[in-house]
């Protein structure tokens, strides 16, 4: 996202709405190989029914005291990392270690500034 009005004038919308947003960002903005990334989404906590599904996790309390919901899915990034799975599995292919690393990172990122 542009941080100044000068750059904002040169910012362009995503030209092909059918391309997943994460893939567009990685390919055309970062210009990095897709195989270098895994995908997940962080949002508000999920309802009770959704939170029971294996591709969702609610973290009740981060360091800042707020909870989040994590969707461990990506339609295009996770397959090479997790044996073809679109979501970061809870047990297979070191998925549990990736989930812990991501949650630890979210905890660190939730620490407020002085």
RAZI-V710952 format. One record per backbone hydrogen bond with DSSP energy under -0.5 kcal/mol. NH is the residue of the N-H (numbers start at 1). CO is the residue of the C=O. Records with the same first field share a line. If there is no record, write none. Layout:
NH->CO, CO
This chain:
8->4
9->5
10->6, 7
11->7, 8
17->15
19->16
24->20
25->21
26->22
27->23
28->24
29->24, 25
30->25
31->26
32->26
36->33
37->34
41->71
43->69
51->47
52->48, 49
53->50
56->53
57->70
59->57, 68
60->58
62->66
65->62
68->59
69->43
70->57
71->41, 69
72->55, 70
74->86
78->74
81->78
82->78
84->79
85->82
88->72
89->87
94->91
95->92
98->94
99->95
100->96
101->97
102->98
103->99
104->100
105->101
106->102
107->103
108->104
109->105
110->106
111->108
